[in-house]
Amino acid sequence: MVSPGTMATLRTVLLAVASVCTILSFLSGFSICLKIKQKGSTIGLSMFPFVSLCVSCTLWLRYGLLLGDPTIVYVNAVGASIGVLFSIIFYVNTPHKRSLYRTMVGPALLLYSVLLYVKYLAEDEDAARPHLGMVCTLWTVVNYGSPLATLAEVVRSRSTESLAFPLCAANLVVGTEWFIYGLMLQDTFIQVPNLLGALLGLGQLSLFLVYPSSSKAPLSSTKVPPGAYV
């Protein structure tokens, strides 16, 4: 039987490790921004992963505020700030600025609608929390599975060059950490997406055992993390 003091210590350590790992996974997108700055162009890249990071972190930030969890708030505040920075770098260096509006309008409307509902339309915070949690869960699951969009190419070419190994590894490690934290909180909305994320990460990593990657993935296949994990 684990004592309450030991559980509190384990929870503190888990939160510290999960927070650091999550923020580091967000920062991995700087390598993409560096390549953009070096080339002075965003040809072959999409701004959507950066926008998705902003939306995901903002949604989980709002959920953390409803939950009263400072760790969730802090991690996602950092993630949202990083996402905004990435988006600005992309915008400044793209020659097709008008086309970006089509990329941003859908996520922006979703985010605005959800935040408007939570702030003004929901009866109270208790009523808003499960609805917001469901939106956060769905958005996170979709983002977690984004690398699988290249699965057909992996099988066809019998190579994992189109998969980003660091991203897949981050899905497994960080997803597992936040799933365990969700168990501690007994919060299904944290448990479900992160369990699926960990399983997706494990499945993606298994592809590297089956299909080797002989060279570095091209810039066009480089991805940023799927967003907040909590």
Buried (B, 14 or more C-beta within 10 A) or exposed (E): EEEEEEEEEEBEEBBEEBBEBBBEBBBBBBEBBEBBEEEEBBEEBBBBBBBBBBBBBBBBBBBBBBBEBEBBBBBBBBBBEBBBBBBEBBBEBBEEEEEBEEBBEEBBEBBEEBBEBBEEEBEEEEEBBEBBBEBBBEBBBBBBBBBBEBBEBBEEEEBBBBBBBBBBBBBBBBBBBBBBBBEBBEBEBBBBBBBBBBBBBBBBBEBBEEBEBEEEBEBEBBBBBBBBBB
